């Protein structure tokens, strides 16, 4: 199984990696930013491997980007908020990011427990036809999804955000991984491949950051280096503007 870091609309490496490595499955770790339906972009590898994904914060940047992922033929391959047995490995997924409007884990209470709670608030505030931040918050982490996963068991946890071993990470994700009983965690979002090995004993599981358009295998071995690995780039990289038509 291979884990693909943030693609941000760049998929040229996918075919070569899959054809040479022949993984039984691949998991995209968010910020996919599909410029057309994902099943069309990945048509050259869809018969070679099983394709799974979680979303990142940039996968709700526009209605077009959102639809190209969430309404694609791979919509049922979204691992967010559930555990799926993929070729004998139980994979748990939590996509998206923490946003203070919804839930800041550093505070004792969340503001909105579920997407439905936020939607009701947003409609009340902006009106049924008002856009507000409803699309944006479809990539926010809600407590209901986190709590549902806390009742599960898994072998691997895939995240867009990072656990506490990253300087921008979150201890609540440590707790989730521990409760799930995973041995490994893979995350994207930060665009670099960090060495977290000093934290493994403290955490009780290994954590692996997958860099921008980088690829790791299920043991955390680098299959393809990320394009910003070793640069210390956190969160935002100097990426070309993705041109996607929006009909908002």
C-alpha positions as CSV (number, residue, x, y, z in Angstrom):
1,X,0.0,0.0,0.0
2,X,1.3,3.5,-0.9
3,X,0.4,6.8,0.7
4,X,0.4,9.9,-1.5
5,X,1.1,13.3,-0.1
6,X,-0.8,16.5,-1.1
7,X,-1.0,16.6,-4.9
8,X,-2.4,20.1,-5.2
9,X,-3.6,19.4,-8.7
10,X,-0.4,17.7,-9.9
11,X,-0.8,14.1,-10.8
12,X,2.0,13.4,-13.4
13,X,3.9,11.2,-11.0
14,X,1.0,8.9,-10.2
15,X,1.2,6.5,-13.1
16,X,4.9,6.0,-12.9
17,X,4.8,5.3,-9.2
18,X,2.0,2.8,-9.5
19,X,3.3,1.0,-12.6
20,X,6.8,0.6,-11.0
21,X,5.8,-0.2,-7.4
22,X,2.6,-2.2,-8.1
23,X,0.9,-1.4,-4.8
24,X,-2.4,-3.2,-4.1
25,X,-3.9,0.1,-3.0
26,X,-3.0,3.8,-2.8
27,X,-4.4,6.4,-0.3
28,X,-4.3,10.1,-1.1
29,X,-3.8,12.2,2.1
30,X,-5.8,15.3,1.1
31,X,-5.4,18.6,-0.7
32,X,-5.9,16.6,-3.9
33,X,-7.4,19.6,-5.7
34,X,-8.8,17.7,-8.7
35,X,-9.1,19.9,-11.7
36,X,-11.5,17.4,-13.3
37,X,-13.4,14.4,-11.9
38,X,-10.9,12.3,-10.0
39,X,-11.8,9.1,-11.8
40,X,-10.9,10.8,-15.1
41,X,-7.6,12.1,-13.8
42,X,-6.6,8.7,-12.5
43,X,-8.0,6.7,-15.4
44,X,-4.6,5.3,-16.2
45,X,-4.1,3.7,-12.8
46,X,-7.7,2.9,-11.7
47,X,-7.4,-0.7,-13.2
48,X,-3.9,-1.2,-11.7
49,X,-4.6,-0.5,-8.0
50,X,-7.4,0.3,-5.5
51,X,-7.7,4.1,-5.0
52,X,-8.8,5.6,-1.7
53,X,-8.6,9.1,-0.3
54,X,-9.3,11.6,2.5
55,X,-9.9,15.3,1.8
56,X,-7.8,18.3,2.9
57,X,-8.6,21.9,3.6
58,X,-8.0,22.9,-0.1
59,X,-10.5,20.4,-1.4
60,X,-13.3,22.8,-0.7
61,X,-11.7,25.8,-2.2
62,X,-14.4,26.1,-4.9
63,X,-17.5,24.2,-5.9
64,X,-15.7,22.7,-8.9
65,X,-12.9,21.3,-6.9
66,X,-15.3,20.0,-4.3
67,X,-17.5,18.2,-6.9
68,X,-14.5,16.8,-8.8
69,X,-13.6,14.9,-5.7
70,X,-16.7,14.3,-3.6
71,X,-19.0,13.6,-6.6
72,X,-16.5,11.6,-8.6
73,X,-16.8,7.9,-9.2
74,X,-14.4,7.5,-6.3
75,X,-16.9,9.1,-3.9
76,X,-17.4,5.8,-2.0
77,X,-13.6,5.5,-1.6
78,X,-13.5,8.4,0.9
79,X,-12.1,7.0,4.2
80,X,-13.1,10.0,6.3
81,X,-14.8,9.1,9.5
82,X,-14.7,5.3,9.1
83,X,-12.5,2.2,9.1
84,X,-12.2,0.1,6.0
85,X,-10.4,-3.2,5.6
86,X,-8.2,-2.8,2.5
87,X,-6.4,-6.0,1.5
88,X,-6.4,-7.2,5.1
89,X,-5.3,-3.9,6.7
90,X,-7.8,-1.8,8.7
91,X,-7.4,1.8,7.7
92,X,-9.1,4.6,9.7
93,X,-9.4,8.0,8.1
94,X,-9.9,11.6,9.4
95,X,-9.8,14.2,6.6
96,X,-9.9,17.9,6.9
97,X,-8.4,20.4,9.4
98,X,-9.3,22.0,12.7
99,X,-10.8,25.4,12.4
100,X,-11.7,27.5,15.4
101,X,-15.1,28.4,14.0
102,X,-16.0,24.7,14.5
103,X,-13.6,23.2,17.0
104,X,-10.4,24.3,18.5
105,X,-9.0,21.3,20.4
106,X,-7.0,23.7,22.7
107,X,-10.3,24.9,24.1
108,X,-12.5,22.9,26.4
109,X,-15.7,23.1,24.3
110,X,-16.5,22.9,20.6
111,X,-18.8,25.4,18.9
112,X,-20.5,23.0,16.5
113,X,-20.7,19.2,17.1
114,X,-21.7,18.2,13.6
115,X,-22.0,19.5,10.0
116,X,-25.8,19.6,10.5
117,X,-25.4,21.8,13.5
118,X,-23.2,24.3,11.6
119,X,-25.5,24.1,8.6
120,X,-28.5,25.0,10.7
121,X,-26.6,27.9,12.2
122,X,-25.4,29.1,8.8
123,X,-28.9,29.1,7.3
124,X,-30.3,30.9,10.3
125,X,-27.5,33.5,10.0
126,X,-27.2,34.0,6.2
127,X,-30.5,32.6,4.9
128,X,-31.1,29.5,2.9
129,X,-29.7,31.1,-0.3
130,X,-26.7,32.6,1.5
131,X,-23.3,31.0,0.9
132,X,-21.5,31.9,4.1
133,X,-18.7,29.4,4.8
134,X,-20.7,26.3,4.3
135,X,-18.6,24.9,1.5
136,X,-15.3,25.7,3.3
137,X,-16.4,23.9,6.5
138,X,-17.1,20.7,4.6
139,X,-13.3,20.3,5.1
140,X,-13.4,21.1,8.8
141,X,-13.1,18.4,11.4
142,X,-16.2,18.1,13.5
143,X,-16.3,16.4,16.9
144,X,-19.0,13.9,15.8
145,X,-16.6,12.4,13.2
146,X,-13.7,12.2,15.8
147,X,-15.9,10.6,18.4
148,X,-17.3,8.0,16.0
149,X,-13.7,6.9,15.2
150,X,-12.9,6.7,18.9
151,X,-15.2,3.7,19.1
152,X,-13.3,1.8,16.4
153,X,-10.2,-0.3,16.0
154,X,-7.7,0.0,13.2
155,X,-4.1,-0.8,12.1
156,X,-3.3,2.5,10.4
157,X,-4.7,6.0,10.7
158,X,-4.5,8.4,7.8
159,X,-4.9,12.1,8.5
160,X,-4.5,15.4,6.8
161,X,-3.6,17.2,10.0
162,X,-0.6,16.0,12.1
163,X,-0.3,14.5,15.6
164,X,1.6,16.3,18.3
165,X,5.0,15.2,17.0
166,X,4.7,18.0,14.4
167,X,5.1,21.5,15.8
168,X,1.7,22.4,14.4
169,X,0.2,19.1,15.4
170,X,-2.6,18.2,17.8
171,X,-2.5,16.0,20.9
172,X,-6.2,14.9,20.3
173,X,-4.9,13.1,17.3
174,X,-2.4,11.2,19.5
175,X,-5.4,10.2,21.6
176,X,-7.4,9.0,18.6
177,X,-4.5,6.9,17.3
178,X,-4.0,5.4,20.7
179,X,-7.7,4.6,21.1
180,X,-7.8,3.0,17.7
181,X,-4.8,0.9,18.6
182,X,-2.9,1.7,15.4
183,X,0.7,1.0,14.9
184,X,1.3,3.7,12.2
185,X,-0.1,7.1,11.3
186,X,0.4,8.8,7.9
187,X,-0.4,12.5,7.3
188,X,-0.1,15.2,4.7
189,X,-0.7,19.0,4.9
190,X,2.7,20.2,5.9
191,X,4.5,19.6,2.5
192,X,7.7,18.1,4.0
193,X,8.9,14.6,5.1
194,X,9.8,15.0,8.8
195,X,11.7,12.5,10.9
196,X,9.5,11.8,13.9
197,X,11.4,8.8,15.2
198,X,12.3,10.5,18.4
199,X,8.6,10.6,19.3
200,X,7.7,7.0,18.5
201,X,8.2,5.6,22.0
202,X,6.3,8.5,23.6
203,X,3.4,8.2,21.2
204,X,3.2,4.4,21.2
205,X,3.0,4.4,17.4
206,X,5.1,5.5,14.4
207,X,4.1,8.7,12.5
208,X,5.1,9.5,8.9
209,X,4.7,12.8,7.2
210,X,4.3,12.5,3.4
211,X,5.6,15.6,1.5
212,X,4.2,17.5,-1.4
213,X,3.6,15.0,-4.2
214,X,5.7,12.5,-2.2
215,X,4.9,8.8,-1.7
216,X,5.6,6.4,1.1
217,X,4.9,2.7,1.4
218,X,3.1,1.1,4.4
219,X,6.3,0.8,6.4
220,X,7.1,4.5,6.0
221,X,9.8,3.9,3.3
222,X,10.2,6.7,0.8
223,X,9.0,5.6,-2.7
224,X,9.1,9.1,-4.2
225,X,10.6,12.1,-2.4
226,X,8.3,15.1,-1.9
227,X,9.1,18.2,-4.0
228,X,9.8,20.2,-0.8
229,X,11.3,17.5,1.4
230,X,14.0,19.0,3.6
231,X,13.1,22.6,3.0
232,X,11.2,23.0,6.3
233,X,8.2,24.3,4.5
234,X,5.1,24.1,6.7
235,X,1.5,24.3,5.6
236,X,1.9,26.6,2.6
237,X,4.3,26.0,-0.3
238,X,5.0,28.2,-3.3
239,X,2.6,26.5,-5.6
240,X,1.4,27.8,-9.0
241,X,-2.2,29.0,-8.8
242,X,-4.6,26.2,-9.7
243,X,-7.0,27.4,-12.4
244,X,-10.3,25.7,-11.9
245,X,-13.5,27.2,-13.3
246,X,-16.1,27.9,-10.6
247,X,-19.8,28.3,-11.3
248,X,-20.5,29.7,-7.8
